[in-house]
């Protein structure tokens, strides 16, 4: 006998609903297990995107728009199809949402990578730290000092706390499975083709602008949360807010600058400055007015990011439960 959407399953009677519970379980799975070591769905999506790019690349915005539209549309359509397939099955909804949430989040992997960089720096292994930090940043790392490696790590922790945790959770809360899968598709494409290289300046334009749009609200939520949690890392909320107001506009990204400035103020350190990308120097302005980043600040940044993530998943679960 089938159950109705409001059926007699305990999950169906939950005030949160199976989709909301699935978001929470997926977050817990990410914190406990991290990314799957093999067969990661995001890696599979990236491989498919690369194969399509080999066929449809052209140095034109229109080509990039079509490329982005096909891939993001396919990911969102898969989410819609899954939701319709399991609409009257609360247990399946919970499990599928949990699996999708686990697949699209990257909080635990971010913490592990940051901790690995810190261990290399603590051990005086600068060359190894430069190599390790390449897992987190796109800048050239061969000539970075220990302080610059630490700064790059803290900046990545800040930005990815928003991109890899806050944004997917909030899009999952607002739009369910299509929101989770569609957001991760956009964010993955931005990482692949959204940077300002000669090859992708036009072809990657649509992916970069769409990523900016989808991250606009989550980035500001992450910044406010970082300011609220500043006392956890010995900081002052008003310094975080002040850094955002004063410095975020110097950053070329309308979203990363907001979050990085908030973390800089909360940690009372200086982020931003001169970076080199593919041989090109880019000055991102100075974010925050504190001291130079030290190795110990990596752990502080991760602790702040984890607090931001925890408060976000609580809000996301409650919002999804309300919408359900």
TIKOL-437700 format. One record per residue: residue in three letters; x, y, z of N, C-alpha, C in turn. Coordinates in steps of 0.02 Angstrom, whole numbers, padded with zeros to 5 digits, always signed. Layout:
<pts>
ALAXYZXYZXYZ
...
</pts>
This chain:
<pts>
UNK+00043-00060+00000+00000+00000+00000+00044+00062+00000
UNK+00033+00108-00046+00073+00169-00050+00050+00219+00001
UNK+00095+00263+00018+00079+00317+00065+00069+00381+00027
UNK+00024+00422+00049+00014+00488+00018+00070+00534+00040
UNK+00073+00593+00010+00125+00641+00027+00123+00658+00101
UNK+00064+00658+00130+00057+00671+00201+00049+00605+00239
UNK+00070+00550+00207+00054+00483+00230+00072+00468+00302
UNK+00065+00404+00319+00071+00384+00388+00143+00369+00409
UNK+00192+00381+00364+00262+00372+00382+00281+00423+00435
UNK+00323+00404+00485+00347+00453+00534+00383+00511+00502
UNK+00418+00498+00446+00451+00553+00410+00400+00601+00382
UNK+00345+00574+00357+00293+00618+00330+00261+00661+00382
UNK+00258+00637+00446+00228+00677+00499+00277+00725+00532
UNK+00342+00720+00515+00392+00764+00546+00377+00837+00531
UNK+00384+00882+00580+00373+00953+00567+00423+00982+00517
UNK+00480+00948+00508+00529+00973+00460+00517+00945+00391
UNK+00498+00883+00385+00489+00852+00320+00552+00816+00297
UNK+00545+00767+00253+00602+00726+00233+00656+00764+00196
UNK+00637+00814+00156+00687+00852+00119+00732+00892+00167
UNK+00702+00922+00217+00740+00961+00266+00786+00915+00307
UNK+00759+00858+00327+00800+00809+00364+00858+00786+00321
UNK+00845+00775+00256+00898+00755+00210+00954+00806+00205
UNK+00937+00870+00204+00989+00922+00204+01034+00915+00265
UNK+01003+00907+00323+01042+00900+00384+01086+00838+00384
UNK+01059+00782+00361+01097+00720+00359+01155+00724+00309
UNK+01142+00757+00253+01196+00766+00204+01253+00808+00231
UNK+01236+00860+00270+01287+00900+00302+01327+00858+00351
UNK+01293+00817+00390+01329+00773+00437+01374+00724+00401
UNK+01350+00697+00345+01391+00650+00306+01455+00684+00281
UNK+01448+00746+00259+01508+00783+00237+01557+00793+00295
UNK+01531+00811+00353+01575+00823+00411+01609+00758+00434
UNK+01574+00702+00428+01602+00639+00452+01648+00606+00401
UNK+01626+00605+00338+01661+00566+00287+01702+00608+00238
UNK+01685+00672+00231+01718+00712+00180+01696+00690+00111
UNK+01734+00709+00060+01717+00691-00009+01729+00617-00021
UNK+01687+00585-00061+01701+00516-00082+01769+00512-00117
UNK+01808+00460-00102+01874+00454-00132+01871+00434-00205
UNK+01820+00397-00223+01812+00375-00293+01741+00388-00316
UNK+01735+00400-00381+01669+00408-00411+01632+00470-00387
UNK+01668+00524-00373+01633+00584-00348+01590+00613-00404
UNK+01526+00626-00391+01482+00652-00443+01505+00718-00472
UNK+01535+00761-00432+01559+00825-00458+01617+00814-00507
UNK+01660+00766-00492+01714+00749-00539+01686+00722-00604
UNK+01634+00682-00599+01602+00654-00659+01571+00710-00700
UNK+01540+00759-00666+01512+00816-00702+01567+00855-00737
UNK+01623+00866-00702+01679+00902-00731+01707+00867-00793
UNK+01711+00800-00789+01735+00763-00847+01687+00770-00907
UNK+01622+00768-00893+01572+00777-00946+01577+00848-00975
UNK+01587+00897-00932+01594+00966-00956+01655+00974-01000
UNK+01710+00941-00983+01771+00945-01023+01760+00913-01092
UNK+01725+00856-01093+01712+00823-01157+01668+00867-01201
UNK+01618+00900-01171+01575+00944-01210+01615+01004-01235
UNK+01658+01031-01193+01698+01089-01213+01742+01073-01273
UNK+01768+01012-01277+01809+00992-01333+01770+00994-01399
UNK+01703+00991-01395+01661+00991-01454+01631+01059-01469
UNK+01617+01099-01416+01578+01160-01428+01617+01225-01414
UNK+01682+01220-01397+01719+01280-01380+01725+01327-01440
UNK+01714+01391-01426+01728+01445-01474+01743+01507-01433
UNK+01785+01549-01457+01805+01608-01420+01751+01662-01426
UNK+01692+01645-01402+01634+01689-01406+01591+01682-01344
UNK+01559+01736-01323+01514+01734-01266+01453+01690-01279
UNK+01428+01693-01340+01368+01653-01356+01383+01579-01348
UNK+01441+01557-01372+01460+01487-01365+01465+01467-01291
UNK+01494+01511-01251+01499+01497-01180+01432+01496-01145
UNK+01387+01540-01167+01320+01541-01139+01283+01476-01154
UNK+01288+01452-01215+01256+01388-01233+01287+01330-01194
UNK+01353+01329-01189+01388+01277-01152+01364+01275-01079
UNK+01362+01334-01048+01341+01338-00979+01267+01320-00972
UNK+01226+01344-01017+01154+01330-01014+01139+01256-01020
UNK+01173+01221-01065+01160+01149-01074+01179+01111-01011
UNK+01238+01125-00983+01262+01086-00926+01223+01102-00862
UNK+01210+01166-00849+01172+01184-00789+01100+01162-00797
UNK+01072+01169-00856+01004+01146-00867+00997+01072-00857
UNK+01047+01033-00879+01045+00961-00870+01047+00942-00796
UNK+01090+00976-00759+01096+00962-00687+01031+00979-00650
UNK+01003+01037-00665+00940+01057-00633+00883+01011-00654
UNK+00882+00992-00717+00829+00947-00742+00833+00879-00708
UNK+00894+00855-00695+00901+00793-00658+00871+00799-00588
UNK+00882+00857-00556+00852+00868-00490+00776+00868-00493
UNK+00749+00900-00544+00676+00902-00552+00649+00831-00562
UNK+00682+00793-00605+00659+00725-00619+00661+00681-00557
UNK+00715+00687-00518+00720+00648-00457+00665+00666-00407
UNK+00652+00731-00400+00600+00752-00354+00532+00725-00374
UNK+00517+00725-00438+00453+00699-00461+00449+00623-00450
UNK+00505+00589-00460+00506+00517-00453+00493+00494-00382
UNK+00517+00534-00333+00512+00513-00263+00464+00557-00223
UNK+00421+00593-00258+00379+00643-00225+00335+00613-00170
UNK+00311+00553-00179+00265+00522-00129+00300+00471-00085
UNK+00366+00474-00082+00405+00425-00044+00451+00462+00004
UNK+00428+00475+00065+00468+00515+00112+00538+00488+00125
UNK+00544+00423+00134+00610+00394+00149+00657+00404+00090
UNK+00632+00393+00030+00673+00403-00030+00693+00476-00038
UNK+00646+00521-00022+00661+00593-00026+00717+00611+00023
UNK+00713+00586+00084+00764+00601+00134+00832+00574+00112
UNK+00834+00511+00089+00897+00480+00071+00927+00514+00010
UNK+00887+00528-00040+00912+00560-00101+00937+00630-00088
UNK+00900+00668-00047+00922+00735-00029+00987+00733+00011
UNK+00992+00685+00057+01053+00678+00096+01112+00662+00051
UNK+01103+00616+00003+01157+00597-00042+01178+00656-00086
UNK+01129+00693-00111+01146+00751-00154+01181+00805-00114
UNK+01158+00817-00053+01190+00868-00011+01262+00848+00005
UNK+01272+00786+00023+01340+00761+00036+01384+00771-00026
UNK+01357+00757-00085+01396+00762-00147+01417+00833-00163
UNK+01374+00882-00147+01389+00950-00169+01426+00992-00117
UNK+01427+00969-00053+01463+01007-00002+01537+00990-00003
UNK+01578+01037+00022+01650+01026+00024+01682+01051+00088
UNK+01644+01056+00141+01670+01086+00203+01724+01045+00236
UNK+01715+00980+00242+01764+00938+00276+01829+00934+00236
UNK+01824+00927+00170+01884+00924+00129+01922+00990+00133
UNK+01886+01046+00136+01919+01110+00144+01958+01114+00208
UNK+01928+01091+00263+01963+01091+00328+02025+01046+00326
UNK+02019+00988+00295+02076+00942+00291+02133+00971+00250
UNK+02117+01001+00194+02169+01030+00152+02204+01088+00188
UNK+02165+01129+00222+02195+01185+00259+02240+01160+00315
UNK+02218+01108+00350+02258+01079+00404+02323+01049+00376
UNK+02319+01019+00316+02379+00990+00286+02431+01044+00270
UNK+02407+01101+00245+02454+01157+00232+02485+01181+00297
UNK+02445+01187+00349+02471+01210+00414+02524+01163+00440
UNK+02514+01098+00432+02564+01050+00456+02629+01057+00419
UNK+02626+01068+00354+02687+01077+00315+02724+01140+00337
UNK+02687+01193+00349+02719+01256+00371+02748+01248+00441
UNK+02711+01216+00485+02736+01205+00553+02800+01165+00554
UNK+02806+01119+00506+02865+01077+00502+02922+01109+00463
UNK+02913+01171+00440+02966+01205+00403+02974+01181+00332
UNK+02924+01146+00306+02928+01118+00238+02892+01165+00189
UNK+02925+01220+00174+02893+01272+00133+02877+01247+00063
UNK+02923+01210+00032+02911+01185-00036+02850+01140-00037
UNK+02844+01096+00014+02785+01052+00017+02721+01092+00029
UNK+02726+01145+00070+02667+01187+00083+02646+01223+00019
UNK+02694+01247-00019+02677+01280-00083+02641+01232-00130
UNK+02663+01170-00130+02630+01120-00172+02561+01103-00146
UNK+02555+01096-00080+02491+01077-00049+02438+01131-00060
UNK+02458+01194-00055+02409+01248-00059+02380+01254-00130
UNK+02412+01222-00179+02384+01223-00247+02317+01187-00251
UNK+02303+01144-00202+02238+01110-00199+02182+01159-00181
UNK+02201+01217-00154+02152+01265-00129+02147+01328-00171
UNK+02201+01348-00205+02202+01413-00239+02224+01406-00311
UNK+02207+01455-00352+02227+01454-00422+02287+01498-00437
UNK+02312+01534-00388+02369+01578-00399+02434+01539-00407
UNK+02485+01572-00434+02552+01542-00438+02581+01538-00368
UNK+02607+01481-00349+02630+01471-00280+02705+01459-00274
UNK+02740+01454-00330+02811+01432-00328+02856+01478-00287
UNK+02840+01542-00285+02883+01590-00251+02853+01619-00187
UNK+02799+01589-00163+02766+01616-00103+02809+01606-00041
UNK+02808+01656+00003+02840+01648+00068+02793+01608+00113
UNK+02816+01589+00172+02774+01552+00220+02713+01593+00239
UNK+02723+01658+00250+02666+01701+00268+02617+01707+00210
UNK+02641+01708+00148+02596+01713+00091+02558+01647+00080
UNK+02590+01591+00095+02554+01527+00091+02499+01525+00144
UNK+02515+01548+00204+02464+01550+00257+02407+01597+00238
UNK+02423+01654+00209+02371+01701+00188+02327+01670+00134
UNK+02358+01638+00085+02320+01605+00031+02272+01553+00059
UNK+02295+01516+00110+02253+01464+00140+02194+01494+00176
UNK+02205+01546+00215+02151+01579+00251+02100+01609+00202
UNK+02125+01639+00148+02080+01668+00098+02036+01614+00066
UNK+02067+01556+00052+02029+01501+00022+01977+01474+00071
UNK+01996+01467+00134+01948+01444+00185+01888+01491+00188
UNK+01902+01556+00187+01848+01605+00191+01802+01600+00130
UNK+01832+01603+00070+01792+01603+00009+01752+01538+00002
UNK+01784+01482+00016+01751+01417+00006+01701+01401+00062
UNK+01708+01433+00120+01655+01425+00169+01589+01448+00140
UNK+01592+01500+00099+01532+01524+00066+01514+01481+00005
UNK+01562+01471-00041+01549+01437-00104+01533+01363-00095
UNK+01568+01330-00048+01564+01257-00043+01517+01233+00012
UNK+01492+01279+00053+01446+01258+00107+01384+01303+00110
UNK+01394+01368+00122+01337+01412+00133+01292+01414+00071
UNK+01321+01426+00013+01280+01434-00048+01243+01370-00066
UNK+01275+01312-00070+01236+01252-00087+01182+01236-00037
UNK+01195+01246+00028+01143+01233+00078+01083+01279+00069
UNK+01097+01343+00056+01041+01389+00049+01002+01377-00016
UNK+01037+01360-00070+01001+01344-00131+00962+01279-00124
UNK+00989+01232-00085+00951+01171-00070+00890+01186-00029
UNK+00896+01233+00018+00838+01252+00059+00784+01286+00017
UNK+00805+01327-00030+00757+01365-00070+00726+01323-00126
UNK+00768+01282-00159+00746+01249-00220+00755+01173-00220
UNK+00770+01143-00164+00774+01070-00160+00830+01041-00203
UNK+00817+00982-00230+00868+00947-00271+00889+00988-00332
UNK+00844+01020-00369+00867+01061-00425+00913+01118-00402
UNK+00900+01146-00343+00943+01198-00316+01012+01172-00299
UNK+01015+01114-00266+01079+01084-00248+01121+01068-00310
UNK+01091+01032-00357+01129+01009-00415+01144+01066-00463
UNK+01095+01110-00473+01106+01166-00518+01160+01213-00493
UNK+01159+01228-00427+01210+01272-00399+01279+01241-00407
UNK+01286+01177-00390+01352+01147-00395+01377+01145-00466
UNK+01332+01136-00515+01352+01138-00585+01380+01207-00603
UNK+01346+01259-00582+01370+01327-00597+01438+01340-00565
UNK+01444+01322-00501+01506+01334-00465+01564+01295-00494
UNK+01551+01234-00516+01604+01193-00547+01625+01223-00614
UNK+01578+01245-00653+01594+01276-00717+01634+01340-00707
UNK+01616+01379-00656+01654+01440-00642+01726+01423-00627
UNK+01738+01370-00588+01806+01350-00572+01843+01326-00634
UNK+01807+01296-00681+01839+01268-00741+01852+01320-00794
UNK+01804+01364-00807+01810+01410-00865+01796+01482-00847
UNK+01784+01497-00783+01763+01565-00765+01820+01613-00753
UNK+01883+01591-00756+01939+01636-00742+01959+01676-00804
UNK+01995+01731-00793+02010+01778-00846+02074+01759-00883
UNK+02076+01701-00913+02132+01682-00956+02114+01701-01027
UNK+02163+01699-01072+02149+01716-01142+02099+01668-01173
UNK+02100+01605-01153+02054+01556-01181+01982+01567-01158
UNK+01974+01586-01095+01907+01587-01065+01878+01656-01053
UNK+01912+01708-01074+01887+01776-01061+01816+01785-01087
UNK+01802+01759-01146+01735+01764-01175+01695+01700-01164
UNK+01725+01642-01176+01689+01579-01170+01665+01567-01098
UNK+01704+01589-01049+01686+01577-00979+01646+01633-00947
UNK+01629+01685-00986+01595+01743-00959+01528+01725-00927
UNK+01488+01685-00961+01421+01668-00936+01426+01629-00871
UNK+01472+01580-00868+01479+01541-00806+01500+01584-00748
UNK+01547+01631-00761+01571+01674-00707+01516+01721-00682
UNK+01478+01750-00728+01425+01797-00707+01368+01761-00672
UNK+01351+01701-00695+01298+01663-00662+01320+01642-00592
UNK+01384+01623-00584+01410+01606-00518+01407+01667-00472
UNK+01425+01726-00498+01420+01787-00458+01348+01798-00434
UNK+01301+01788-00480+01230+01799-00463+01206+01751-00408
UNK+01221+01686-00416+01197+01637-00369+01231+01642-00301
UNK+01290+01672-00299+01326+01678-00236+01316+01746-00202
UNK+01279+01791-00232+01273+01859-00205+01243+01859-00135
UNK+01186+01827-00127+01155+01825-00060+01193+01780-00012
UNK+01212+01718-00032+01249+01676+00014+01314+01707+00040
UNK+01350+01743-00002+01412+01774+00020+01400+01825+00076
UNK+01346+01863+00070+01331+01913+00121+01304+01879+00184
UNK+01270+01824+00177+01250+01786+00235+01311+01758+00271
UNK+01359+01732+00232+01420+01705+00262+01460+01760+00298
UNK+01462+01820+00268+01499+01875+00300+01466+01896+00366
UNK+01399+01901+00367+01365+01918+00428+01374+01865+00482
UNK+01373+01802+00460+01383+01747+00508+01454+01749+00536
UNK+01503+01762+00493+01573+01766+00516+01581+01822+00567
UNK+01547+01878+00554+01551+01933+00602+01519+01913+00669
UNK+01462+01879+00665+01428+01859+00727+01469+01809+00767
UNK+01506+01766+00733+01547+01715+00766+01617+01739+00783
UNK+01633+01802+00768+01701+01827+00780+01727+01814+00851
UNK+01686+01822+00903+01712+01808+00971+01738+01738+00981
UNK+01714+01690+00941+01737+01621+00946+01812+01616+00932
UNK+01838+01661+00890+01909+01659+00873+01946+01720+00901
UNK+01917+01749+00954+01949+01806+00987+01940+01871+00951
UNK+01892+01875+00905+01881+01936+00867+01823+01977+00892
UNK+01810+02032+00856+01757+02079+00875+01711+02087+00814
UNK+01646+02075+00822+01600+02080+00765+01605+02146+00727
UNK+01610+02201+00762+01610+02266+00727+01672+02275+00684
UNK+01728+02242+00702+01787+02246+00660+01776+02209+00594
UNK+01740+02153+00598+01725+02115+00537+01679+02156+00492
UNK+01627+02186+00520+01582+02228+00481+01619+02288+00453
UNK+01662+02318+00493+01701+02375+00470+01746+02358+00412
UNK+01778+02300+00414+01822+02279+00360+01783+02269+00296
UNK+01722+02241+00301+01680+02232+00242+01663+02299+00212
UNK+01640+02346+00253+01620+02411+00228+01678+02450+00197
UNK+01736+02444+00228+01793+02484+00207+01832+02453+00149
UNK+01839+02386+00149+01889+02355+00106+01861+02309+00052
UNK+01801+02282+00060+01778+02230+00014+01774+02253-00058
UNK+01760+02317-00069+01753+02343-00136+01817+02342-00176
UNK+01875+02335-00143+01939+02333-00179+01949+02266-00215
UNK+01915+02215-00191+01924+02148-00220+01888+02143-00287
UNK+01917+02110-00337+01884+02106-00402+01820+02064-00402
UNK+01812+02020-00353+01751+01979-00350+01700+02013-00305
UNK+01638+02019-00328+01586+02051-00287+01565+02009-00227
UNK+01586+01946-00226+01566+01902-00172+01625+01879-00129
UNK+01680+01858-00160+01738+01835-00121+01765+01892-00078
UNK+01764+01953-00104+01789+02009-00065+01750+02021-00002
UNK+01684+02011-00005+01641+02020+00053+01660+01970+00108
UNK+01665+01906+00089+01679+01854+00138+01750+01859+00165
UNK+01799+01870+00121+01868+01875+00143+01878+01935+00189
UNK+01846+01991+00174+01852+02049+00218+01822+02035+00286
UNK+01765+02000+00287+01734+01983+00352+01779+01938+00393
UNK+01809+01888+00361+01855+01844+00397+01917+01882+00420
UNK+01942+01928+00378+02001+01967+00398+01986+02007+00461
UNK+01927+02040+00462+01909+02079+00520+01897+02036+00581
UNK+01864+01979+00572+01849+01935+00628+01913+01905+00658
UNK+01961+01889+00615+02025+01859+00638+02076+01912+00656
UNK+02061+01976+00641+02107+02032+00652+02174+02022+00616
UNK+02169+02004+00551+02228+01996+00509+02218+02035+00444
UNK+02271+02037+00404+02267+02070+00338+02267+02016+00284
UNK+02217+02018+00242+02213+01974+00184+02218+02015+00120
UNK+02213+01982+00063+02217+02018+00000+02287+02038-00016
UNK+02294+02085-00063+02360+02108-00084+02378+02081-00153
UNK+02444+02073-00163+02470+02055-00229+02471+01979-00238
UNK+02440+01956-00292+02442+01885-00311+02463+01880-00384
UNK+02489+01823-00404+02509+01811-00473+02468+01752-00500
UNK+02434+01764-00556+02393+01712-00588+02418+01702-00659
UNK+02445+01642-00672+02470+01625-00739+02519+01678-00764
UNK+02561+01702-00719+02612+01750-00737+02590+01823-00736
UNK+02525+01834-00724+02498+01903-00723+02487+01925-00651
UNK+02514+01984-00634+02508+02010-00566+02440+02043-00558
UNK+02407+02028-00502+02342+02058-00487+02343+02083-00416
UNK+02327+02146-00407+02324+02176-00340+02252+02178-00318
UNK+02236+02141-00264+02167+02136-00240+02153+02182-00182
UNK+02198+02229-00168+02187+02274-00112+02198+02239-00046
UNK+02205+02277+00006+02216+02249+00072+02149+02245+00108
UNK+02133+02186+00135+02071+02174+00170+02087+02167+00245
UNK+02059+02211+00286+02073+02209+00357+02132+02253+00374
UNK+02136+02271+00438+02191+02314+00460+02230+02283+00518
UNK+02227+02217+00524+02262+02182+00578+02333+02165+00559
UNK+02360+02114+00592+02429+02093+00581+02434+02046+00521
UNK+02496+02029+00503+02508+01981+00450+02484+01912+00471
UNK+02459+01874+00423+02433+01807+00437+02491+01761+00459
UNK+02479+01723+00512+02526+01673+00537+02497+01603+00528
UNK+02540+01553+00536+02517+01484+00526+02459+01467+00573
UNK+02462+01490+00635+02409+01475+00683+02341+01502+00662
UNK+02340+01553+00618+02277+01582+00596+02239+01535+00549
UNK+02273+01486+00520+02238+01438+00477+02187+01399+00517
UNK+02208+01374+00575+02161+01337+00618+02105+01383+00643
UNK+02121+01446+00658+02069+01493+00680+02019+01505+00624
UNK+02043+01512+00563+01999+01522+00506+01954+01462+00495
UNK+01982+01402+00502+01941+01341+00494+01888+01337+00548
UNK+01906+01356+00609+01857+01355+00664+01801+01404+00649
UNK+01817+01462+00624+01767+01512+00607+01723+01486+00549
UNK+01754+01456+00499+01716+01429+00442+01668+01374+00465
UNK+01691+01332+00511+01647+01278+00536+01587+01307+00574
UNK+01599+01360+00611+01543+01392+00647+01493+01422+00598
UNK+01519+01455+00546+01476+01483+00494+01435+01427+00461
UNK+01468+01371+00447+01434+01315+00416+01379+01286+00460
UNK+01393+01279+00524+01344+01251+00570+01283+01295+00575
UNK+01292+01360+00582+01235+01404+00586+01195+01405+00521
UNK+01230+01396+00465+01196+01395+00400+01152+01333+00393
UNK+01179+01275+00412+01139+01214+00403+01077+01216+00447
UNK+01082+01246+00506+01022+01252+00548+00970+01295+00514
UNK+00992+01352+00486+00945+01396+00450+00916+01361+00389
UNK+00959+01324+00353+00936+01291+00292+00884+01237+00307
UNK+00896+01198+00359+00849+01146+00378+00782+01176+00398
UNK+00784+01229+00438+00722+01262+00459+00685+01293+00400
UNK+00722+01325+00355+00691+01356+00296+00661+01303+00251
UNK+00697+01248+00240+00670+01195+00197+00608+01163+00229
UNK+00611+01155+00296+00553+01127+00330+00492+01172+00324
UNK+00503+01237+00329+00449+01285+00321+00420+01284+00250
UNK+00465+01279+00200+00442+01278+00130+00408+01213+00113
UNK+00427+01160+00149+00396+01095+00134+00326+01091+00163
</pts>
